[in-house]
Amino acid sequence: MRHRVKGRKLNRTESHRNALLRNLAASLLKHKRIKTTLAKAKELRSFVEPLITKAKKNDLHSRRMVLREIYEKDVVNELFSEIVPKISDRPGGYTRVVKLGNRNGDAAPMAILELVDYNDVVNKKEEKQKETRQAKAKAKKEAEKTEEANVIQESPAL
């Protein structure tokens, strides 16, 4: 029985699980959004949110406490310089888990874990991609119209 047992084992040893969570946390803070399994996303959420709360103090001790868990200094610098000022007024709930469905290979439930206030970063990328797709589609339609016009002009000449 699992009465009052906290956390998920994720079918790993303690050291492997800690390494996994540290690497996933670093990736989340670096890229602002990651795609992983649902169980890992839910477990990572409870790992990352206390780190962000500690980082909100923005002093040397809190920086060292975060560096105990995340070993990449550039990620920690980004957390303190970019992420914390953007979420300083939020009282918690810094991450969002979005369910995606099952993975094709092994039918594992997949999810996206993202920082809540960083949707605009992802949305800007998507908008740029959408604009380029629309420009390509417009150019393709114009090319088809010119081909149709050429075909129409050639047929009466016969």
PyMOL commands that set and color helices and strands:
alter all, ss='L'
color gray80, all
select helices_A, chain A and resi 14-31+38-55+60-69+73-87+116-157
alter helices_A, ss='H'
color red, helices_A
select strands_A, chain A and resi 33-37+95-102+109-115
alter strands_A, ss='S'
color yellow, strands_A
deselect
rebuild
show_as cartoon
